[in-house]
Structure formats: C-alpha cells, structure tokens
Amino acid sequence: MPMVGVAEVLITLLLLGILITPWLSGVIAFQYLDLRIRREGLGQQILQASAPGAAPGERM
C-alpha cells in the first residue's frame, strides 16, 4: 500500500478548500437572501406590483 506524504495531503486539502470555499459562500449568501425575501414579504410585493391590473402608482 503506497504511503501518502504530508505534502500531498496538504496540497489536496488546499485545492479542495479553493474549490469549496467560494461555492459554500454562494450557498450561504443565497440562503440569507431567500430568508430575508421571505421574512419581509418582498416576493409578494413584487408579484402584486407586476400583476397585469396593477396601477403604475402601486409599484414598490
């Protein structure tokens, strides 16, 4: 069984960190945005403002 050196393990962890960190940051940002939109009811406001019968003054 081949022995894996410390350097190889550190390089692998570094590469995985470089790939995973931006992805995880994006997931966290999208979850925060989604939670905030749901909590503040912004989705409903956008739907109501963009409804076909909405008056121009009813825009957000």
N, C-alpha and C positions, 0 to 999 in steps of 0.2 A: 504494500500500500504506500503510495507516494506521500511524502511529508510536505505540507504546505507551509511555506515560510511566513514569517511575521509580515514582511514587506508585501507579499501577495495579498494577504488578508487585509492589510491597511489600505492598499490600492483599491481592492474590491469594495470595501466599505466607503471609501471616498467617492468612488464612481456611483455607487448606489445612492449616497447622500446627495450628490449633484443632481441625480435624476428625480429622486423622491421629494426633495425639499420644495422645488417650485410647484410640483403637482399638488402636494399637500397644502401649500399656501393658497393655491387657487381654490381647492375644495373648501377650506375654511372661510375664504372670502365670499364664495358663493353661498355658503350656508348662512353666514351673517347677513348678507343682502336679502336672501329669501326670508329669513326670520323677521328682519326689520320691515320688509314689504308686507308680510302677513300681519304683523303686530299693529302696524299703523293703518292698515286697510288701504294701502296705496293701489293695490291691484283692482279693488272695487271702484275706486275713484277714477282710475284710468279707463275701466270698462264703461262706466257711466258717462264720462266725458267724450268717449269715442262712439257712443251709441248713435245710430242714424237720426234719431229725433232730438238729439241734444242741441240746445241753442248755443250759439257761439259764445255767449257770456258765461256759460256754465263750465267753460274749460277750467282746468286747475289753475 
